[in-house]
Amino acid sequence: MFIGKRARNLGGAWKQGDGRKSSRLKSDPSKLTIAALLRKETTLPLKCVAARVQIGTSKGANAVLHRWQQVQEEAAATTKTTPCAQLEFQSTV
């Protein structure tokens, strides 16, 4: 239920046990988004999250999720600072 609901929000049409889910790469951004949300919003162990979203073993999933979350945080930090860098003061003279 949780995975299908989140996948619809991300524009996917996944269902639990759907074969299309396994045909995507382990590092597919939509899979990683769902896995990160499962880790954040539920008490499921990483082993169960990796099995449900089909992103490999828990050890590999941990590495991929960690790397992906670092990239997401860096992207969020740069988008927050970019608009401020573009501001220019205009002379009133």
Protein Blocks (a to p, Z undefined) as FASTA:
>chain_A
ZZmmmmmmnopacdehiaklmmpcfklmklmmmmmmmmmmmccdfklmmmmnonajfklm
mmmmmmmmmmmmmmmmmmmmmmmmmpccddfZZ
